[in-house]
Amino acid sequence: MKKSIFLFFAAILCAMSVSAKVIYFKPNGNWAAANANFYAYVWGGSGATSPVKFTPVATDPDVYEAEVGTHTSIIFLRHDPAKTDAQVKNDMWACWNRMGNLSIPTSGNNCCTIKDGEWSQEKDDASSHVTWSTYTPPTEVVIPDRYITGTIAGGWNANDVKMTYDEATETYSHTFT
């Protein structure tokens, strides 16, 4: 009897861990532009195939996360932030961009990164436009480096001017001399 109870709870824990699979998404600069929201259409497993919304990782705001259950396939979607979740669910294909069909790896790779320069708009197999890697969110907040952009008088290269982050005000700044 004890063995049966143990096996029952072990099966429940195993099912819970499988259904709670989280994947991470790193959009490139093109996809991250205009404060876009990110969703995914997932299928090929158990559970609903409605859109899944990605939210920023608390300790790494340039990376997004979503629970995909046991699904095996995914299409990443880039949506206008003015649209509500309800509007996206009613017409999830009315998006700014979408990355074509991708298989969710079973190898432990849990983070999809869209390659630099890619915009992709519905490709049957998008695997050549992304890379999959293993990602573990940092335990402390990551403050990304930010640089001055645009034309700077006096011949300065804008990408060489790193801004300073002020934790108290949560702002970036640079003082020119």
C-alpha positions as CSV (number, residue, x, y, z in Angstrom):
1,M,0.0,0.0,0.0
2,K,2.8,2.4,0.9
3,K,4.5,1.7,-2.4
4,S,1.2,2.5,-4.3
5,I,0.8,5.8,-2.5
6,F,4.4,6.8,-3.2
7,L,4.0,5.9,-6.9
8,F,0.8,7.9,-7.1
9,F,2.4,11.0,-5.6
10,A,5.5,10.6,-7.7
11,A,3.4,10.4,-10.9
12,I,1.5,13.6,-9.8
13,L,4.8,15.4,-9.2
14,C,6.2,14.2,-12.5
15,A,3.1,15.4,-14.4
16,M,3.2,18.8,-12.6
17,S,6.8,19.3,-13.5
18,V,6.2,18.4,-17.2
19,S,3.1,20.6,-17.5
20,A,4.9,23.6,-15.9
21,K,7.6,23.8,-18.6
22,V,8.8,27.4,-19.0
23,I,10.6,28.7,-22.1
24,Y,12.5,31.9,-22.4
25,F,12.5,34.3,-25.4
26,K,15.2,36.8,-26.4
27,P,13.9,39.2,-29.1
28,N,16.5,41.0,-31.2
29,G,16.4,44.8,-31.5
30,N,14.0,44.7,-34.4
31,W,11.4,42.7,-32.5
32,A,11.9,44.6,-29.2
33,A,11.3,48.0,-31.0
34,A,8.2,50.0,-30.2
35,N,7.7,48.3,-26.8
36,A,6.1,45.3,-28.4
37,N,4.3,42.6,-26.4
38,F,5.2,39.0,-27.1
39,Y,2.9,36.0,-27.3
40,A,3.2,32.5,-28.7
41,Y,0.9,30.0,-30.3
42,V,1.7,26.6,-29.0
43,W,0.4,23.2,-30.1
44,G,1.3,19.5,-30.3
45,G,0.9,18.4,-26.8
46,S,-1.8,18.5,-24.1
47,G,-3.7,21.5,-23.1
48,A,-5.3,24.5,-24.8
49,T,-3.6,26.0,-27.9
50,S,-4.7,29.6,-27.1
51,P,-2.0,32.3,-27.2
52,V,0.5,32.3,-24.4
53,K,1.7,35.7,-23.2
54,F,5.4,36.2,-22.5
55,T,6.3,38.5,-19.5
56,P,9.8,40.0,-18.7
57,V,12.0,37.9,-16.4
58,A,12.1,39.9,-13.2
59,T,15.8,39.8,-12.9
60,D,16.6,40.2,-16.6
61,P,14.2,42.6,-18.3
62,D,15.6,41.9,-21.8
63,V,14.5,38.2,-21.6
64,Y,10.8,37.1,-21.6
65,E,9.3,33.9,-20.1
66,A,6.1,31.9,-20.5
67,E,4.7,28.5,-19.5
68,V,4.1,26.2,-22.5
69,G,2.9,23.0,-20.8
70,T,3.7,19.9,-22.7
71,H,3.4,21.5,-26.2
72,T,6.0,20.6,-28.7
73,S,5.6,23.3,-31.3
74,I,5.6,27.1,-31.2
75,I,5.2,30.3,-33.2
76,F,6.4,33.5,-31.7
77,L,4.2,36.6,-32.2
78,R,5.1,40.3,-31.8
79,H,2.0,42.5,-31.0
80,D,1.2,46.1,-30.6
81,P,1.3,47.0,-26.9
82,A,-2.0,49.0,-27.4
83,K,-3.9,45.7,-27.8
84,T,-5.3,44.1,-24.7
85,D,-4.9,40.4,-23.9
86,A,-8.6,39.9,-24.9
87,Q,-8.0,41.5,-28.3
88,V,-5.0,39.3,-28.9
89,K,-6.9,36.2,-28.0
90,N,-9.7,37.2,-30.4
91,D,-7.3,37.8,-33.3
92,M,-3.9,36.6,-32.4
93,W,-2.8,36.5,-36.0
94,A,-3.2,40.2,-36.4
95,C,0.3,40.9,-35.2
96,W,3.2,43.0,-36.3
97,N,5.5,40.0,-36.9
98,R,5.5,36.3,-36.4
99,M,8.2,33.7,-36.5
100,G,7.2,30.6,-38.4
101,N,6.9,27.1,-37.0
102,L,9.5,26.0,-34.5
103,S,9.9,22.8,-32.5
104,I,10.4,23.2,-28.8
105,P,13.6,21.3,-28.0
106,T,13.4,18.4,-25.6
107,S,17.2,18.5,-25.1
108,G,17.1,21.0,-22.2
109,N,17.5,24.1,-24.4
110,N,14.8,26.4,-23.1
111,C,15.6,29.8,-24.6
112,C,14.8,30.9,-28.2
113,T,16.8,33.9,-29.5
114,I,15.9,35.6,-32.7
115,K,19.1,36.2,-34.7
116,D,20.3,39.8,-35.2
117,G,18.6,41.5,-38.1
118,E,15.7,39.1,-38.5
119,W,12.2,40.4,-38.9
120,S,10.6,37.1,-40.2
121,Q,7.1,37.1,-41.3
122,E,5.5,33.6,-41.3
123,K,8.1,31.1,-42.6
124,D,7.1,27.5,-42.6
125,D,10.2,26.4,-40.8
126,A,11.9,29.3,-38.9
127,S,14.7,27.2,-37.4
128,S,17.4,28.9,-39.4
129,H,16.3,32.3,-38.0
130,V,16.7,31.5,-34.3
131,T,19.0,29.8,-31.9
132,W,18.0,27.7,-28.9
133,S,20.2,27.6,-25.8
134,T,20.0,26.8,-22.1
135,Y,19.0,29.8,-20.0
136,T,18.8,30.2,-16.2
137,P,17.5,33.5,-14.9
138,P,20.0,35.4,-12.8
139,T,19.3,35.6,-9.1
140,E,20.1,39.3,-9.0
141,V,18.7,42.0,-11.2
142,V,20.7,42.6,-14.4
143,I,21.2,46.3,-15.2
144,P,21.8,46.3,-19.0
145,D,24.4,48.7,-20.4
146,R,22.9,51.5,-22.5
147,Y,24.8,53.7,-25.0
148,I,24.1,57.2,-26.5
149,T,22.6,56.8,-30.0
150,G,22.4,59.3,-32.8
151,T,24.9,61.9,-34.1
152,I,27.2,63.5,-31.5
153,A,29.0,66.7,-32.4
154,G,32.8,66.8,-32.2
155,G,33.3,63.5,-34.0
156,W,32.4,61.2,-31.1
157,N,31.3,57.7,-32.0
158,A,27.8,57.4,-30.3
159,N,28.3,53.7,-29.5
160,D,31.4,54.5,-27.5
161,V,29.5,56.7,-25.0
162,K,28.2,54.5,-22.3
163,M,25.5,56.0,-20.0
164,T,25.6,55.7,-16.2
165,Y,22.8,54.0,-14.4
166,D,21.4,55.6,-11.2
167,E,19.8,52.9,-9.1
168,A,18.0,55.4,-6.9
169,T,16.1,57.1,-9.8
170,E,16.3,54.1,-12.2
171,T,17.5,56.3,-14.9
172,Y,20.4,56.4,-17.4
173,S,22.4,59.6,-18.0
174,H,25.7,61.0,-19.4
175,T,27.2,64.4,-18.9
176,F,29.2,65.8,-21.8
177,T,32.2,68.1,-21.1
